[in-house]
Amino acid sequence: MRVLVTGGAGFIGSHLTDALLERGDAVTVLDDLSTGLAGRLDPGVAVHRESVTDAVALTRLAERIRPEVICHLAARIDVRASVADPAADAGVNVVGTINVLEAARAVDARVVFASTGGALYGADAEIPSPEGLTPEPEAPYGTAKYCAEQYIGLYNRLYGTGHTVLRLGNVYGPRQDPAGEAGVVAIFCGRVLLGRRPTVFGDGAQTRDYVYVGDIVEAFRTAVDHGRPGVWNIGTGVPTSVLDLLELIGRTAGHAPEPLFAPARPGELQHSALDVTRATAELKWCARTSLAAGIAKTYKWAEAGEPIDAKC
């Protein structure tokens, strides 16, 4: 299968690219390399340094390589940055997605879209949250992702396309930037390794649905093969508090880190977990990596100090 991966040099995208190549797909990557690293990828992979905000370049690339599927992962993912600059967030996450849909329409390709579950359902959502809830996001990031989903649904109705939405939990694993602004597992692992106190925003009782990147990749591969439209939560269904997460990292490191508490950040939910009943029934997918095992893999990767070459 010919596959175009937007954001394919990023944390999740590079793992997905590896997995698609491993099974024999012809993979092309589009990434503006603002946060992605081309060095994460096999040297044989064609990497086009373009942004999804450039509709002309995106469509020209699609017309040249004729992908059958576009896995759309390119995005701005920092919730705090979306609060500070919602227009820039929407420019990538909404307009960029429309550009992907238009490029896909030009070559009759299906789109598998990486949306968010953790930032979508809202403060009053039942836990774990099923797909049928009306989203009430608390930040521009979640609002933009939901808006992008609405365009995907529109294209499916208007043009009869078979595009798919995967609402991801809080993804973690090797290659996530320990010095980044998002990805608490990688950030905590990096600070513990450096002997620094991890910063906990709020009281640490807030919960998230942490799902290992290898399981996310398998969900994408399953959705690509499934070939039909739909919206699916991709997580574990298990809420884990920030303090419990830090305790697990401490067990892996062999010592208990002492957190540094800071005020809660605007736009972030107190609790989030995803109901994955639909994905289990319809995609025959479920997360198979325990949080303890995933943290151990992530910590070992960070400890090795080889963020480009280390594999999941």
Rosetta blueprint (number, residue, H / E / L):
1 M L
2 R E
3 V E
4 L E
5 V E
6 T E
7 G L
8 G L
9 A L
10 G L
11 F H
12 I H
13 G H
14 S H
15 H H
16 L H
17 T H
18 D H
19 A H
20 L H
21 L H
22 E H
23 R L
24 G L
25 D L
26 A E
27 V E
28 T E
29 V E
30 L E
31 D L
32 D L
33 L L
34 S L
35 T L
36 G L
37 L L
38 A H
39 G H
40 R H
41 L L
42 D L
43 P L
44 G L
45 V L
46 A E
47 V E
48 H E
49 R L
50 E L
51 S L
52 V L
53 T L
54 D L
55 A H
56 V H
57 A H
58 L H
59 T H
60 R H
61 L H
62 A H
63 E H
64 R H
65 I H
66 R L
67 P L
68 E L
69 V E
70 I E
71 C E
72 H E
73 L L
74 A L
75 A L
76 R L
77 I L
78 D L
79 V H
80 R H
81 A H
82 S H
83 V H
84 A H
85 D L
86 P H
87 A H
88 A H
89 D H
90 A H
91 G H
92 V H
93 N H
94 V H
95 V H
96 G H
97 T H
98 I H
99 N H
100 V H
101 L H
102 E H
103 A H
104 A H
105 R H
106 A H
107 V H
108 D L
109 A L
110 R E
111 V E
112 V E
113 F E
114 A E
115 S E
116 T E
117 G L
118 G L
119 A L
120 L L
121 Y L
122 G L
123 A L
124 D L
125 A L
126 E L
127 I L
128 P L
129 S E
130 P L
131 E L
132 G L
133 L L
134 T L
135 P L
136 E L
137 P L
138 E L
139 A L
140 P H
141 Y H
142 G H
143 T H
144 A H
145 K H
146 Y H
147 C H
148 A H
149 E H
150 Q H
151 Y H
152 I H
153 G H
154 L H
155 Y H
156 N H
157 R H
158 L H
159 Y H
160 G L
161 T L
162 G L
163 H L
164 T E
165 V E
166 L E
167 R E
168 L E
169 G L
170 N E
171 V E
172 Y E
173 G L
174 P L
175 R L
176 Q L
177 D L
178 P L
179 A L
180 G L
181 E L
182 A L
183 G L
184 V H
185 V H
186 A H
187 I H
188 F H
189 C H
190 G H
191 R H
192 V H
193 L H
194 L L
195 G L
196 R L
197 R L
198 P L
199 T E
200 V E
201 F E
202 G L
203 D L
204 G L
205 A L
206 Q L
207 T E
208 R E
209 D L
210 Y E
211 V E
212 Y E
213 V H
214 G H
215 D H
216 I H
217 V H
218 E H
219 A H
220 F H
221 R H
222 T H
223 A H
224 V H
225 D H
226 H H
227 G L
228 R L
229 P L
230 G E
231 V E
232 W E
233 N E
234 I E
235 G L
236 T L
237 G L
238 V L
239 P L
240 T E
241 S E
242 V H
243 L H
244 D H
245 L H
246 L H
247 E H
248 L H
249 I H
250 G H
251 R H
252 T H
253 A H
254 G L
255 H L
256 A L
257 P L
258 E L
259 P L
260 L E
261 F E
262 A E
263 P L
264 A L
265 R L
266 P L
267 G L
268 E L
269 L L
270 Q L
271 H E
272 S L
273 A L
274 L E
275 D L
276 V L
277 T H
278 R H
279 A H
280 T H
281 A H
282 E H
283 L H
284 K L
285 W L
286 C L
287 A L
288 R L
289 T L
290 S L
291 L H
292 A H
293 A H
294 G H
295 I H
296 A H
297 K H
298 T H
299 Y H
300 K H
301 W H
302 A H
303 E H
304 A H
305 G L
306 E L
307 P L
308 I L
309 D L
310 A L
311 K L
312 C L
